[in-house]
Amino acid sequence: MYHVYRISSKNQVTLPKQVQDLLEVREGDYITYQIEDGRVYVTKAGLIPFHEIQKLKDKQKPE
Protein backbone atom coordinates (compact mmCIF):
# COMPACT_ATOMS: atom_id res chain seq x y z
CA MET A 1 0.00 0.00 0.00
CA TYR A 2 1.43 3.39 -0.99
CA HIS A 3 0.51 6.85 0.23
CA VAL A 4 1.90 10.19 -0.88
CA TYR A 5 2.52 13.00 1.59
CA ARG A 6 3.74 16.55 1.10
CA ILE A 7 6.91 17.82 2.77
CA SER A 8 6.34 21.14 4.57
CA SER A 9 8.40 24.29 4.12
CA LYS A 10 10.31 23.19 7.24
CA ASN A 11 11.14 19.81 5.61
CA GLN A 12 8.70 18.00 7.91
CA VAL A 13 6.21 15.23 7.28
CA THR A 14 3.36 14.39 9.64
CA LEU A 15 3.15 10.71 10.48
CA PRO A 16 -0.38 9.57 9.67
CA LYS A 17 -2.40 8.13 12.57
CA GLN A 18 -2.22 4.67 10.99
CA VAL A 19 1.60 4.80 11.00
CA GLN A 20 1.71 6.19 14.55
CA ASP A 21 -0.50 3.33 15.71
CA LEU A 22 1.60 0.73 13.89
CA LEU A 23 4.83 2.09 15.41
CA GLU A 24 3.11 2.62 18.79
CA VAL A 25 4.42 6.20 19.02
CA ARG A 26 2.88 9.41 20.26
CA GLU A 27 3.92 13.01 20.80
CA GLY A 28 7.29 13.21 22.53
CA ASP A 29 8.45 9.74 21.49
CA TYR A 30 11.52 9.23 19.34
CA ILE A 31 11.78 7.30 16.11
CA THR A 32 14.84 6.00 14.33
CA TYR A 33 15.43 5.48 10.65
CA GLN A 34 17.83 3.32 8.72
CA ILE A 35 18.74 3.78 5.07
CA GLU A 36 19.50 0.57 3.24
CA ASP A 37 19.60 -0.14 -0.49
CA GLY A 38 17.79 3.10 -1.30
CA ARG A 39 14.97 2.44 1.17
CA VAL A 40 14.24 4.11 4.48
CA TYR A 41 13.08 1.99 7.42
CA VAL A 42 11.39 3.75 10.34
CA THR A 43 11.04 2.19 13.79
CA LYS A 44 10.20 3.34 17.29
CA ALA A 45 13.37 4.17 19.20
CA GLY A 46 14.04 2.01 22.22
CA LEU A 47 15.34 3.33 25.48
CA ILE A 48 18.51 5.24 24.69
CA PRO A 49 20.62 6.96 27.35
CA PHE A 50 20.14 10.72 27.23
CA HIS A 51 23.80 11.41 26.36
CA GLU A 52 23.47 9.19 23.27
CA ILE A 53 20.36 11.10 22.14
CA GLN A 54 22.21 14.37 22.65
CA LYS A 55 25.08 13.11 20.45
CA LEU A 56 22.60 12.26 17.69
CA LYS A 57 20.98 15.70 17.95
CA ASP A 58 24.37 17.41 17.84
CA LYS A 59 25.26 15.54 14.64
CA GLN A 60 22.13 16.90 12.95
CA LYS A 61 22.85 20.56 13.75
CA PRO A 62 24.11 22.56 10.77
CA GLU A 63 27.71 23.62 11.12
MDAnalysis code that builds the backbone (N, CA, C; Angstrom):
import MDAnalysis as mda
import numpy as np

u = mda.Universe.empty(189, n_residues=63, atom_resindex=np.repeat(np.arange(63), 3), trajectory=True)
u.add_TopologyAttr("name", ["N", "CA", "C"] * 63)
u.add_TopologyAttr("resid", np.arange(1, 64))
u.add_TopologyAttr("resname", ["MET", "TYR", "HIS", "VAL", "TYR", "ARG", "ILE", "SER", "SER", "LYS", "ASN", "GLN", "VAL", "THR", "LEU", "PRO", "LYS", "GLN", "VAL", "GLN", "ASP", "LEU", "LEU", "GLU", "VAL", "ARG", "GLU", "GLY", "ASP", "TYR", "ILE", "THR", "TYR", "GLN", "ILE", "GLU", "ASP", "GLY", "ARG", "VAL", "TYR", "VAL", "THR", "LYS", "ALA", "GLY", "LEU", "ILE", "PRO", "PHE", "HIS", "GLU", "ILE", "GLN", "LYS", "LEU", "LYS", "ASP", "LYS", "GLN", "LYS", "PRO", "GLU"])
u.atoms.positions = np.array([
    [0.842, -1.159, 0.000],
    [0.000, 0.000, 0.000],
    [0.901, 1.241, 0.000],
    [0.640, 2.166, -0.892],
    [1.429, 3.388, -0.993],
    [0.564, 4.602, -0.692],
    [1.152, 5.576, -0.038],
    [0.510, 6.848, 0.233],
    [1.513, 7.937, -0.100],
    [1.035, 9.066, -0.544],
    [1.899, 10.190, -0.882],
    [1.605, 11.328, 0.085],
    [2.671, 11.896, 0.649],
    [2.520, 12.996, 1.587],
    [3.431, 14.137, 1.186],
    [3.010, 15.344, 1.468],
    [3.741, 16.554, 1.104],
    [4.724, 16.928, 2.211],
    [5.917, 17.339, 1.821],
    [6.913, 17.819, 2.766],
    [6.663, 19.308, 2.985],
    [6.628, 19.730, 4.248],
    [6.338, 21.135, 4.568],
    [7.538, 22.024, 4.247],
    [7.325, 23.330, 4.367],
    [8.402, 24.288, 4.116],
    [9.543, 24.127, 5.122],
    [9.274, 23.456, 6.230],
    [10.308, 23.191, 7.237],
    [10.888, 21.783, 7.076],
    [10.652, 21.172, 5.905],
    [11.135, 19.812, 5.609],
    [10.598, 18.780, 6.594],
    [9.332, 18.921, 6.978],
    [8.702, 18.005, 7.912],
    [7.574, 17.246, 7.225],
    [7.335, 16.043, 7.734],
    [6.213, 15.226, 7.276],
    [5.476, 14.763, 8.525],
    [4.164, 14.876, 8.525],
    [3.362, 14.391, 9.639],
    [3.150, 12.895, 9.472],
    [3.417, 12.145, 10.540],
    [3.154, 10.709, 10.485],
    [1.650, 10.495, 10.582],
    [1.056, 9.834, 9.609],
    [-0.380, 9.573, 9.675],
    [-0.723, 8.726, 10.905],
    [-1.935, 8.868, 11.392],
    [-2.397, 8.131, 12.574],
    [-2.161, 6.636, 12.419],
    [-2.403, 6.106, 11.240],
    [-2.222, 4.673, 10.992],
    [-0.762, 4.262, 11.230],
    [0.171, 5.090, 10.809],
    [1.596, 4.801, 10.997],
    [1.966, 4.953, 12.472],
    [1.447, 5.994, 13.122],
    [1.705, 6.186, 14.554],
    [1.229, 4.976, 15.350],
    [0.046, 4.488, 15.013],
    [-0.503, 3.327, 15.709],
    [0.356, 2.091, 15.468],
    [0.782, 1.895, 14.238],
    [1.603, 0.733, 13.894],
    [2.939, 0.765, 14.638],
    [3.549, 1.949, 14.715],
    [4.832, 2.090, 15.408],
    [4.671, 2.213, 16.921],
    [3.421, 2.403, 17.379],
    [3.111, 2.620, 18.792],
    [3.878, 3.827, 19.333],
    [3.774, 4.951, 18.602],
    [4.418, 6.201, 19.019],
    [3.366, 7.274, 19.223],
    [3.738, 8.245, 20.043],
    [2.878, 9.407, 20.257],
    [3.775, 10.618, 20.469],
    [3.163, 11.772, 20.634],
    [3.916, 13.011, 20.803],
    [4.979, 12.860, 21.888],
    [6.189, 13.276, 21.574],
    [7.289, 13.213, 22.525],
    [8.159, 11.980, 22.394],
    [7.653, 10.947, 21.717],
    [8.453, 9.744, 21.493],
    [9.500, 10.006, 20.416],
    [10.484, 9.138, 20.362],
    [11.518, 9.227, 19.336],
    [11.360, 8.077, 18.356],
    [11.730, 8.346, 17.114],
    [11.782, 7.297, 16.106],
    [13.205, 7.253, 15.563],
    [13.552, 6.130, 14.988],
    [14.843, 5.997, 14.326],
    [14.579, 5.634, 12.877],
    [15.545, 5.922, 12.031],
    [15.429, 5.480, 10.653],
    [16.755, 4.919, 10.195],
    [16.653, 3.970, 9.282],
    [17.832, 3.321, 8.721],
    [17.690, 3.361, 7.211],
    [18.747, 3.749, 6.532],
    [18.740, 3.783, 5.074],
    [19.524, 2.577, 4.583],
    [18.869, 1.788, 3.732],
    [19.496, 0.567, 3.239],
    [19.011, 0.289, 1.825],
    [19.933, 0.164, 0.908],
    [19.604, -0.139, -0.490],
    [18.564, 0.818, -1.064],
    [18.694, 2.104, -0.751],
    [17.791, 3.103, -1.302],
    [16.422, 3.158, -0.641],
    [16.236, 2.434, 0.436],
    [14.970, 2.441, 1.171],
    [15.199, 2.985, 2.571],
    [14.158, 3.575, 3.131],
    [14.243, 4.110, 4.484],
    [13.308, 3.296, 5.372],
    [13.852, 2.772, 6.466],
    [13.077, 1.994, 7.417],
    [12.924, 2.809, 8.693],
    [11.686, 2.950, 9.155],
    [11.387, 3.749, 10.342],
    [10.898, 2.817, 11.443],
    [11.460, 2.984, 12.644],
    [11.035, 2.192, 13.792],
    [10.951, 3.090, 15.019],
    [10.254, 2.617, 16.017],
    [10.200, 3.339, 17.289],
    [11.548, 3.154, 17.975],
    [12.090, 4.248, 18.493],
    [13.366, 4.171, 19.200],
    [13.154, 3.494, 20.544],
    [14.079, 2.636, 20.908],
    [14.042, 2.007, 22.218],
    [14.575, 2.979, 23.254],
    [14.788, 2.486, 24.424],
    [15.336, 3.332, 25.476],
    [16.809, 3.580, 25.182],
    [17.143, 4.839, 25.008],
    [18.506, 5.237, 24.695],
    [18.949, 6.202, 25.792],
    [20.147, 6.003, 26.339],
    [20.622, 6.957, 27.346],
    [20.611, 8.379, 26.795],
    [20.284, 9.338, 27.660],
    [20.139, 10.725, 27.227],
    [21.378, 11.237, 26.508],
    [22.579, 10.898, 26.995],
    [23.796, 11.406, 26.363],
    [23.947, 10.891, 24.932],
    [23.423, 9.710, 24.641],
    [23.465, 9.185, 23.271],
    [22.498, 9.966, 22.378],
    [21.333, 10.299, 22.901],
    [20.364, 11.095, 22.140],
    [20.957, 12.463, 21.845],
    [21.610, 13.055, 22.846],
    [22.212, 14.372, 22.648],
    [23.275, 14.320, 21.554],
    [24.060, 13.255, 21.505],
    [25.077, 13.114, 20.452],
    [24.421, 13.066, 19.077],
    [23.311, 12.343, 18.969],
    [22.596, 12.258, 17.692],
    [22.066, 13.625, 17.289],
    [21.496, 14.364, 18.243],
    [20.975, 15.700, 17.949],
    [22.099, 16.630, 17.505],
    [23.242, 16.553, 18.181],
    [24.374, 17.415, 17.837],
    [24.879, 17.142, 16.424],
    [24.833, 15.895, 15.994],
    [25.263, 15.538, 14.637],
    [24.364, 16.166, 13.585],
    [23.096, 16.382, 13.914],
    [22.132, 16.898, 12.950],
    [22.151, 18.412, 12.859],
    [22.810, 19.100, 13.780],
    [22.852, 20.561, 13.752],
    [23.730, 21.025, 12.600],
    [23.263, 22.030, 11.846],
    [24.105, 22.562, 10.772],
    [25.352, 23.216, 11.356],
    [26.440, 23.051, 10.637],
    [27.708, 23.624, 11.117],
    [27.899, 25.025, 10.629],
])
